[in-house]
Amino acid sequence: MDLPVGRWLDAVSVRRSRRAYDGVALDRSTLDVLRFVCEGLRPWVDARAEIIAEPEVDVFRGLLGSYGKIHGAPSVLVFVASVPGDGPALRHLGYVGEGVILEATALELGTCWVSGFFDPAKARKLVELAPGERVVAVSPLGHPADQHTGTERVMEGVASSHNRKPLDEIAPGHDQWPAWAQKAATAARLAPSATNRQPWRFSYDGRDLLLCRNSKRDLPRTSKWLDLGIASLHVELAALSEGVRGSWVDAPATTSGLELCRYRPEVSGSMEDAAIH
């Protein structure tokens, strides 16, 4: 599907994680729009998103269940990848899942990426999985409660959800990059990540924008690959808004072992000028 660049970029700046919902079921037309995105946004065969309009089980548990319980959400988004561990499929899933999240935001719905603290056994009951597939993350989906609850404010404080690392830290030398690459890194800076760790780092090699992890260290059950996949969609949206169409290339690791992928602009005509000069 063609990415709705302006619509989703607008959603990037207003998206917030929400845990309290009004419990009202989503109407059919809204669900149809989101199902269209889930079915249409499948650029890779190893990652997909599904909507469960009326889940029969509550998949949220653990930390969220103890003092950050998600409640009142009438629907659930389920994010499925086809690998057992880390790998490009998780980056693909972050990209795909964030597209659905941004469309939900544009529809004025609430969401919250949950990759560690949900019940995998219950989640598996919500979707039909092919051999080798697993549920990597889920999200509540619905109309948020009118105001942030005390629990939401606590969780935002724990995750420092409104704090963002300086652009100089995540994209050193960005002031020497072309406008499209600067805008891409700026948009990625707003991407959600597990515990707001913001593990992405950017560099520019004269043509490609390189995206890598800040370190090899990871948290249990919450892969940085997924975080970088979310950021990669933000990168592409911003690049497209500047007229730079490109594609993602999975890159071999550098000597540091951290390089994961590159956004490679198409090189033709004015596109070449925008991408290289």
C-alpha positions as CSV (number, residue, x, y, z in Angstrom):
1,M,0.0,0.0,0.0
2,D,1.1,3.6,-0.5
3,L,2.0,5.2,2.8
4,P,-0.3,8.1,3.8
5,V,2.7,10.3,4.5
6,G,1.1,13.5,5.7
7,R,-1.6,11.8,7.8
8,W,0.9,9.5,9.6
9,L,3.5,12.2,10.1
10,D,0.9,14.3,11.8
11,A,0.1,11.4,14.0
12,V,3.8,11.0,14.9
13,S,3.8,14.3,16.8
14,V,0.6,13.6,18.8
15,R,0.8,9.9,19.6
16,R,0.9,9.0,23.3
17,S,0.7,5.7,25.0
18,R,-2.7,5.2,26.7
19,R,-3.7,2.6,29.3
20,A,-7.2,3.7,30.3
21,Y,-10.1,3.4,27.9
22,D,-13.8,4.1,27.9
23,G,-14.8,0.5,27.1
24,V,-17.0,1.5,24.1
25,A,-16.8,-0.9,21.2
26,L,-15.3,0.4,18.0
27,D,-17.7,0.9,15.1
28,R,-17.5,-1.3,12.0
29,S,-16.2,1.5,9.7
30,T,-13.3,2.3,12.0
31,L,-12.4,-1.4,12.3
32,D,-12.6,-1.8,8.5
33,V,-10.1,1.1,8.0
34,L,-7.7,-0.5,10.4
35,R,-8.1,-3.9,8.9
36,F,-7.3,-2.4,5.5
37,V,-4.0,-1.1,6.9
38,C,-3.2,-4.5,8.5
39,E,-3.9,-6.3,5.2
40,G,-2.3,-3.7,3.0
41,L,0.9,-2.9,4.9
42,R,2.7,-6.2,4.5
43,P,5.9,-5.4,2.6
44,W,7.6,-8.4,4.1
45,V,6.3,-12.0,4.5
46,D,7.7,-12.4,8.0
47,A,5.7,-9.7,9.8
48,R,2.0,-8.9,10.2
49,A,-0.5,-7.1,12.4
50,E,-4.0,-8.4,13.3
51,I,-7.0,-6.7,14.9
52,I,-9.1,-8.6,17.5
53,A,-12.3,-6.6,17.7
54,E,-13.7,-8.4,20.8
55,P,-10.9,-10.4,22.5
56,E,-12.2,-13.3,24.7
57,V,-9.2,-13.1,27.0
58,D,-7.1,-10.4,28.7
59,V,-3.5,-10.7,27.5
60,F,-2.0,-8.0,29.8
61,R,-0.2,-9.0,32.9
62,G,3.0,-8.6,35.0
63,L,4.3,-5.1,35.6
64,L,1.3,-3.6,33.8
65,G,-1.0,-5.8,35.9
66,S,0.6,-4.7,39.2
67,Y,0.5,-0.9,38.9
68,G,0.0,0.0,35.3
69,K,-2.9,-2.1,34.4
70,I,-4.4,-1.5,30.9
71,H,-8.2,-1.5,31.3
72,G,-11.3,-0.8,29.4
73,A,-9.9,-1.4,25.9
74,P,-12.6,-3.0,23.7
75,S,-10.1,-4.3,21.1
76,V,-6.5,-5.5,20.8
77,L,-3.8,-5.3,18.2
78,V,-1.6,-8.4,17.9
79,F,1.8,-8.2,16.2
80,V,3.2,-11.4,14.8
81,A,6.7,-12.3,13.4
82,S,7.9,-15.5,12.0
83,V,11.2,-16.0,13.8
84,P,11.9,-17.4,17.2
85,G,14.5,-14.8,18.2
86,D,16.2,-11.6,17.1
87,G,16.5,-10.8,13.4
88,P,15.3,-8.6,10.6
89,A,11.7,-10.0,11.0
90,L,11.4,-8.1,14.3
91,R,12.5,-4.9,12.6
92,H,10.0,-5.5,9.9
93,L,7.4,-6.1,12.6
94,G,8.2,-2.8,14.3
95,Y,7.7,-1.0,10.9
96,V,4.4,-2.7,10.2
97,G,3.0,-2.4,13.7
98,E,3.8,1.3,13.9
99,G,1.9,1.9,10.7
100,V,-1.2,0.5,12.3
101,I,-0.5,2.4,15.5
102,L,-0.2,5.7,13.5
103,E,-3.4,5.0,11.6
104,A,-5.2,4.4,14.9
105,T,-3.8,7.7,16.2
106,A,-5.0,9.5,13.1
107,L,-8.5,8.0,13.9
108,E,-8.2,9.5,17.4
109,L,-7.9,6.1,19.0
110,G,-5.6,5.2,21.8
111,T,-2.8,2.5,21.7
112,C,0.2,1.4,23.7
113,W,3.0,-0.8,22.5
114,V,3.4,-3.7,24.9
115,S,6.3,-6.1,24.0
116,G,7.3,-7.6,27.4
117,F,4.4,-7.7,29.8
118,F,1.6,-9.6,28.3
119,D,0.5,-13.3,28.5
120,P,1.9,-15.1,25.4
121,A,-0.2,-18.2,26.0
122,K,-3.4,-16.1,25.9
123,A,-2.2,-14.0,23.0
124,R,-1.7,-17.2,21.0
125,K,-5.4,-18.0,21.4
126,L,-6.4,-14.7,19.7
127,V,-4.7,-15.4,16.3
128,E,-4.0,-18.4,14.1
129,L,-0.3,-18.8,13.9
130,A,1.6,-20.5,11.1
131,P,4.6,-22.8,12.0
132,G,7.5,-20.7,13.2
133,E,5.3,-17.6,14.0
134,R,5.0,-16.1,17.4
135,V,3.2,-13.1,19.0
136,V,5.9,-10.5,19.7
137,A,3.8,-7.6,21.0
138,V,0.3,-6.4,21.5
139,S,-1.5,-3.1,22.0
140,P,-4.8,-2.1,23.5
141,L,-7.1,-0.3,21.0
142,G,-10.0,1.9,21.7
143,H,-11.2,5.4,22.7
144,P,-9.0,6.7,25.5
145,A,-10.6,7.9,28.8
146,D,-11.1,11.6,28.7
147,Q,-8.2,12.4,31.0
148,H,-4.9,10.7,31.9
149,T,-5.4,8.6,35.0
150,G,-3.1,8.6,38.0
151,T,-1.7,5.3,36.8
152,E,-0.9,6.7,33.4
153,R,0.9,9.6,34.9
154,V,2.9,7.2,37.1
155,M,3.8,5.1,34.1
156,E,4.8,8.1,32.0
157,G,7.1,9.1,34.9
158,V,8.7,5.7,35.1
159,A,9.3,5.6,31.4
160,S,10.1,9.3,31.0
161,S,7.9,9.1,28.0
162,H,8.1,12.8,27.1
163,N,11.9,12.9,27.3
164,R,13.8,12.6,24.1
165,K,17.6,12.4,23.7
166,P,19.2,15.4,21.9
167,L,19.5,15.0,18.2
168,D,23.3,15.6,18.5
169,E,23.4,12.4,20.6
170,I,21.4,10.1,18.3
171,A,22.6,11.6,15.0
172,P,26.0,13.2,15.4
173,G,27.0,15.5,12.6
174,H,23.4,15.8,11.4
175,D,23.8,19.5,10.7
176,Q,26.0,18.5,7.7
177,W,23.4,16.1,6.2
178,P,20.9,16.9,3.5
179,A,17.5,18.2,4.6
180,W,15.7,14.9,4.1
181,A,18.1,13.0,6.3
182,Q,17.9,15.6,9.1
183,K,14.1,15.5,9.0
184,A,14.2,11.7,9.1
185,A,16.4,11.5,12.2
186,T,14.2,14.2,13.8
187,A,11.0,12.1,13.1
188,A,12.7,8.9,14.4
189,R,13.6,10.8,17.6
190,L,9.8,10.8,18.4
191,A,9.4,7.1,18.0
192,P,8.2,5.0,21.0
193,S,10.5,2.4,22.4
194,A,10.6,-0.1,25.3
195,T,11.0,1.9,28.6
196,N,11.7,4.9,26.4
197,R,15.3,3.7,25.9
198,Q,15.6,5.3,22.4
199,P,18.3,2.8,21.3
200,W,18.7,4.1,17.7
201,R,21.8,5.8,16.4
202,F,22.1,7.4,12.9
203,S,24.9,8.2,10.5
204,Y,25.0,9.3,6.9
205,D,27.6,8.0,4.4
206,G,26.9,10.5,1.5
207,R,24.0,8.5,0.1
208,D,22.4,6.2,2.7
209,L,21.0,6.9,6.2
210,L,22.3,4.2,8.5
211,L,20.4,3.0,11.5
212,C,21.9,0.9,14.3
213,R,21.6,0.1,17.9
214,N,23.4,2.1,20.6
215,S,24.8,-1.0,22.1
216,K,24.5,-4.8,22.1
217,R,22.9,-4.9,25.5
218,D,19.2,-5.6,25.5
219,L,16.3,-6.1,28.0
220,P,14.7,-9.5,28.5
221,R,11.8,-10.1,26.1
222,T,12.0,-6.6,24.5
223,S,14.3,-6.6,21.5
224,K,15.9,-3.4,20.2
225,W,15.2,-4.7,16.7
226,L,11.6,-4.0,17.3
227,D,12.3,-0.5,18.5
228,L,14.5,0.2,15.4
229,G,11.7,-1.1,13.2
230,I,9.3,1.4,14.7
231,A,11.8,4.2,14.2
232,S,12.5,3.1,10.6
233,L,8.9,3.9,9.6
234,H,9.3,7.4,11.0
235,V,12.4,7.7,8.9
236,E,10.7,6.7,5.7
237,L,7.7,8.9,6.3
238,A,9.9,12.0,6.8
239,A,12.1,11.1,3.8
240,L,9.0,10.8,1.6
241,S,7.7,14.1,2.8
242,E,10.9,15.6,1.4
243,G,10.5,13.9,-2.0
244,V,13.1,11.1,-1.3
245,R,11.7,7.7,-2.1
246,G,13.9,4.8,-1.1
247,S,14.1,1.3,0.3
248,W,15.4,-0.5,3.4
249,V,18.5,-2.7,3.1
250,D,19.5,-5.0,5.8
251,A,23.2,-4.4,6.2
252,P,26.0,-6.6,7.6
253,A,27.3,-5.6,11.0
254,T,30.3,-3.3,11.2
255,T,33.3,-4.0,13.4
256,S,31.2,-2.8,16.4
257,G,28.6,-5.4,15.5
258,L,25.9,-2.7,15.6
259,E,24.9,-1.8,12.1
260,L,21.4,-3.1,11.2
261,C,19.9,-1.4,8.2
262,R,20.2,1.4,5.7
263,Y,17.6,3.7,4.1
264,R,18.8,3.8,0.5
265,P,17.3,6.6,-1.7
266,E,16.5,5.9,-5.3
267,V,19.0,7.6,-7.5
268,S,17.5,9.2,-10.6
269,G,17.1,12.8,-11.7
270,S,16.1,15.2,-9.0
271,M,15.9,12.3,-6.5
272,E,19.7,11.9,-7.0
273,D,20.3,15.6,-6.2
274,A,18.1,15.3,-3.1
275,A,19.8,12.1,-1.9
276,I,23.4,12.9,-2.5
277,H,24.1,16.6,-2.6
